[in-house]
Amino acid sequence: MKLSMPLIYAGNPRETADQVAGLEKAGLDTIWVAEPYGFDAPTLMGYLAAKTETVEIGAGILNVFSRTPGALLQTAAGLDNVSGGRAVIGLGASGPQVIEGFHGVPYDKPLGRTREVIDIIRMGLRREALVKDGIFKIPLPEGQGLGLGKPLKLLNKPERSVVPLWVAALGDKNVQMTAEVADGWLPFLFHPEKAKDVWGDSLAKGTAKRSPELGPLEISAGGMVAIGEDVKGMLDFMRPMYALYVGGMGARGKNFYNDLACQYGYEKEAREIQDLYLGGNKRDAEAKVPLEWLEAGNLVGPASYVKERIEAFREAGVTSLQVSPASDDPAATIAQVKEWAS
């Protein structure tokens, strides 16, 4: 099992990024860089490439609406070059609030767009001329634009002809598509013991259509890590994030994370969290996040318990355990978990 970590920063990401080299030496395999509507991920990924030597540098995630497939291809190839073949490109549809509210792009056909973007990036990395006649029209057909477009291939030779493409997915159709065509899957707010009930059928259907050339689907999931005899209270620090996503990351009837909470069996809590959060009562919403979910989705407790949680994630199919160390010595925490996970 690999060890990965999201780059979590407050204010100045450069200060946090400078610490990754130490975590790399402690055994970290992959660092994930998000961008929602903050700083862009590729800039930070390029900075990390210059500061590190072995850690994989993953976009977690780049949405498939705000950049053209050609731009995403350029990003994948460029990052893979400056990192010496260490790029991992996480893709996803994000959500309507970000896509329509921040980028001003209609949130339509997210699954089809994701599938086509994956196809186009792979085509480009093989240095084939980009040609697509689907949601994306490449080159633009006659009657659109100036009519001067022609199929072009990537100007530079890529570092690798294959860069791992991961997808962040939660819904059944999206997870099925991910299991069919992606190299890896990035679920969120993952509950190992309930994952099979929620996604088992979708993963099986997608895997049945999967090309053998892709190899097995990789999965990255995890949470906070705090090791000790009296650390359970640390779970409260995760409540604001769970409440934000379940309660506020989307409107009523259009919140993927609220739907996930219901699929986990927390229908009552999901409704209460959303009502409170959208009503401005964030603290009360946080208090409603089920402790069972927090305990299952994170690795917080005595060493023996943390080891049990590692095995639970492994049993659920996780191949890259995501960890967010909550300690005075993150590198030591990474090294300890790396030993147990290996």
C-alpha positions in Angstrom: 0.0 0.0 0.0 1.4 3.4 -1.0 1.1 6.4 1.2 -0.3 9.7 -0.1 -1.2 13.0 1.4 -3.3 16.0 0.3 -1.4 19.3 0.4 -3.4 21.2 3.0 -2.5 24.9 3.4 -3.9 28.0 5.0 -2.9 31.2 3.4 0.5 30.6 1.8 0.8 27.2 0.0 4.5 27.8 -0.7 5.3 27.4 3.0 3.5 24.1 3.2 5.0 22.9 -0.1 8.5 23.5 1.3 7.8 20.8 3.9 7.0 18.1 1.4 10.7 17.2 0.8 11.0 16.1 4.4 7.8 14.0 4.1 9.2 12.5 0.9 12.3 11.3 2.9 10.0 9.9 5.5 8.3 7.6 3.0 5.5 9.6 1.4 4.8 8.3 -2.1 2.3 10.8 -3.5 1.2 14.4 -2.8 -2.2 15.5 -4.0 -2.7 19.2 -4.9 -6.3 20.5 -5.1 -7.5 23.8 -6.5 -11.3 24.1 -6.1 -11.5 27.9 -6.5 -8.2 28.7 -4.8 -4.7 28.8 -6.4 -4.4 26.6 -9.5 -2.9 23.2 -8.9 -0.4 23.0 -11.8 1.6 26.0 -10.6 2.0 24.4 -7.2 2.7 21.0 -8.8 5.5 22.5 -10.8 6.9 24.1 -7.7 6.8 20.8 -5.9 8.6 19.1 -8.8 11.5 21.4 -8.3 11.6 20.8 -4.5 11.4 17.0 -4.5 13.0 14.0 -6.1 10.9 10.9 -5.8 7.4 11.7 -4.6 4.6 11.5 -7.2 2.9 14.8 -7.7 -0.8 14.5 -8.3 -3.5 16.9 -9.3 -6.4 16.3 -7.0 -8.3 17.4 -9.0 -8.4 19.4 -12.3 -12.0 19.9 -13.4 -13.0 19.0 -17.0 -15.0 22.2 -17.6 -12.6 25.1 -17.1 -9.8 23.9 -19.3 -10.0 22.5 -22.8 -8.9 18.9 -23.4 -5.9 20.2 -25.3 -4.9 22.4 -22.3 -5.3 19.4 -19.9 -3.0 17.4 -22.3 -0.4 20.2 -22.2 -0.6 20.3 -18.4 -0.2 16.5 -18.1 2.8 16.4 -20.5 4.4 19.5 -19.1 4.2 18.4 -15.4 5.4 15.0 -16.3 8.4 16.5 -17.9 9.5 18.9 -15.2 8.9 16.2 -12.5 10.9 13.6 -14.5 7.9 11.3 -14.9 6.2 11.8 -11.5 3.0 13.4 -12.6 -0.4 12.0 -11.7 -3.4 13.8 -13.2 -6.6 13.6 -11.2 -9.7 14.7 -13.1 -13.3 15.3 -12.1 -16.5 17.2 -12.8 -16.3 19.3 -9.5 -19.8 20.7 -8.9 -22.3 23.2 -10.3 -21.4 25.9 -7.6 -17.8 26.0 -8.7 -18.2 25.4 -12.4 -21.1 27.8 -13.0 -20.4 30.2 -10.1 -16.6 30.6 -10.4 -15.8 29.6 -14.0 -19.0 30.7 -15.6 -19.4 27.5 -17.6 -22.6 25.4 -17.9 -22.5 22.3 -15.8 -23.6 19.8 -18.5 -22.7 16.3 -19.5 -20.1 15.8 -16.7 -19.6 12.0 -17.3 -19.3 12.3 -21.0 -16.9 15.2 -20.8 -14.7 13.2 -18.3 -14.6 10.1 -20.5 -13.7 12.2 -23.6 -11.0 14.2 -21.8 -9.3 10.9 -20.7 -9.4 9.6 -24.3 -8.0 12.9 -25.7 -5.2 13.2 -23.2 -4.1 9.6 -23.9 -4.3 10.2 -27.6 -2.1 13.3 -27.3 0.4 11.6 -25.0 0.9 9.0 -27.8 1.6 12.0 -30.0 -1.4 11.3 -32.2 -3.2 14.2 -33.9 -6.2 15.3 -31.8 -9.4 14.3 -33.5 -12.7 14.1 -31.7 -16.3 14.2 -32.8 -18.3 14.0 -29.6 -19.1 16.6 -26.9 -15.8 18.0 -27.9 -15.3 18.9 -31.6 -11.6 18.8 -32.5 -10.8 20.3 -34.9 -13.9 22.6 -35.1 -16.2 21.3 -37.9 -17.1 23.3 -41.0 -19.4 26.1 -40.2 -17.9 26.8 -36.8 -15.1 29.3 -36.2 -13.1 30.4 -39.2 -12.9 26.9 -40.7 -9.1 26.9 -40.5 -8.6 24.3 -37.8 -6.7 21.1 -38.6 -5.7 18.1 -36.5 -2.5 18.8 -34.6 -0.3 16.6 -32.4 1.6 17.7 -29.3 4.6 19.7 -30.4 7.0 18.3 -27.7 7.8 14.6 -27.1 6.3 13.7 -23.7 8.4 12.3 -20.9 6.1 9.3 -20.9 3.5 8.1 -23.4 1.3 7.2 -20.5 0.6 9.5 -17.5 -1.7 8.0 -14.8 -5.2 9.5 -15.0 -7.4 9.3 -11.9 -11.0 10.4 -11.5 -12.8 11.8 -8.5 -16.2 10.2 -8.5 -19.1 9.4 -6.1 -22.2 8.7 -8.1 -22.9 5.2 -9.5 -22.6 6.0 -13.2 -19.4 8.1 -12.6 -17.8 5.3 -10.5 -18.7 2.8 -13.1 -17.1 4.9 -15.8 -14.0 5.4 -13.6 -13.6 1.7 -13.1 -13.9 1.1 -16.8 -11.4 3.7 -18.2 -9.4 5.5 -15.5 -6.1 4.4 -13.9 -7.2 5.3 -10.5 -10.2 6.4 -8.4 -10.4 9.2 -5.9 -13.4 8.8 -3.6 -14.1 11.3 -0.8 -15.3 11.0 2.8 -14.6 7.3 2.4 -16.1 4.8 4.8 -14.3 1.5 4.3 -16.9 -0.7 5.9 -19.7 0.7 3.8 -17.8 1.2 0.6 -18.8 -2.1 -0.9 -22.5 -1.6 -0.2 -22.4 1.8 -1.9 -20.1 1.3 -4.8 -19.6 -2.5 -5.2 -22.0 -3.0 -8.1 -20.7 0.1 -9.9 -17.1 -1.0 -9.6 -17.9 -4.5 -10.7 -19.8 -3.3 -13.8 -17.1 -0.9 -14.8 -14.3 -3.4 -14.2 -16.1 -5.9 -16.4 -15.6 -3.5 -19.4 -12.1 -2.5 -18.4 -9.2 -3.1 -20.8 -6.6 -5.5 -19.5 -4.0 -3.0 -20.7 -4.9 -0.6 -17.9 -4.2 -3.1 -15.1 -6.1 -3.1 -11.8 -7.9 0.1 -10.7 -5.9 2.0 -8.1 -7.8 3.6 -5.2 -6.7 6.4 -2.9 -8.6 7.3 0.2 -8.0 8.0 3.9 -8.2 10.8 6.4 -6.6 12.4 9.5 -3.9 10.4 11.4 -3.3 11.0 15.1 -1.7 8.2 17.1 -2.0 8.1 20.9 -3.9 6.9 23.9 -5.9 10.1 24.3 -6.4 11.6 20.9 -10.1 10.8 20.0 -10.9 14.4 20.6 -8.9 15.2 17.5 -11.8 13.9 15.4 -13.7 17.1 16.2 -11.3 19.0 14.0 -12.8 17.0 11.0 -16.4 18.0 11.8 -16.2 21.4 10.0 -15.1 19.7 6.7 -17.7 16.9 6.8 -20.4 19.5 7.7 -19.3 21.8 4.9 -19.5 19.1 2.2 -22.6 17.4 3.5 -24.4 20.6 4.4 -23.1 23.3 2.2 -21.3 22.0 -0.9 -24.3 22.2 -3.2 -28.0 23.1 -3.1 -30.8 21.0 -1.8 -31.3 18.0 -4.1 -28.0 18.7 -5.8 -25.3 17.9 -3.2 -23.3 14.8 -4.1 -21.9 14.5 -0.6 -25.3 14.7 1.1 -26.4 11.9 -1.2 -23.3 9.9 -0.1 -24.2 10.4 3.6 -27.6 9.0 2.8 -26.2 6.0 1.0 -24.0 5.3 4.1 -27.2 5.1 6.1 -27.0 8.6 7.7 -30.2 10.0 6.1 -31.5 11.7 9.2 -28.2 13.3 10.0 -27.7 14.3 6.4 -31.0 16.2 6.4 -30.3 17.8 9.7 -26.8 18.9 8.8 -28.0 20.4 5.5 -30.9 22.2 7.2 -28.6 23.7 9.9 -25.8 24.5 7.6 -27.9 26.3 5.0 -29.7 28.1 7.8 -26.4 29.5 9.0 -26.0 27.3 12.1 -22.6 25.8 11.1 -21.6 24.8 14.6 -24.8 22.9 15.2 -24.4 21.2 11.8 -20.9 20.1 12.8 -22.2 18.5 16.0 -24.6 16.3 13.9 -21.8 14.6 11.9 -22.0 11.0 13.0 -19.1 10.0 15.3 -19.2 6.5 13.7 -18.4 8.1 10.3 -15.5 10.2 11.7 -14.0 7.2 13.4 -14.3 4.9 10.3 -13.0 7.5 7.8 -10.0 8.6 9.8 -7.1 6.9 11.6 -7.2 8.4 15.1 -6.5 6.4 18.3 -3.9 4.1 19.8 -1.4 2.4 17.6 -3.3 -0.8 17.6 -6.5 1.0 16.5 -4.7 2.9 13.7 -3.3 -0.4 12.5 -6.8 -1.8 12.4 -8.0 1.2 10.3 -5.1 0.7 7.9 -6.3 -2.9 7.3 -9.9 -1.8 7.0 -8.9 0.6 4.2 -6.8 -2.2 2.6 -9.7 -4.6 2.8 -11.9 -2.0 1.1 -9.5 -2.0 -1.9 -7.5 1.1 -1.1 -4.0 0.9 -2.7 -2.8 4.4 -1.8 -3.7 5.4 1.8 -4.3 9.1 2.1 -3.1 10.5 5.4 -3.2 14.0 7.0 -0.8 13.9 10.0 -2.2 15.7 13.0 1.0 15.8 15.1 4.0 18.0 16.0 6.2 15.8 13.9 4.4 15.0 10.6 7.4 13.3 9.1 7.6 10.9 12.1 3.9 10.1 11.7 4.4 9.4 7.9 7.3 7.1 8.7 5.3 5.2 11.3 2.3 4.8 9.1 4.5 3.8 6.2 6.0 1.0 8.2 2.6 -0.3 9.2 1.0 0.0 5.8 3.9 -1.7 4.1 
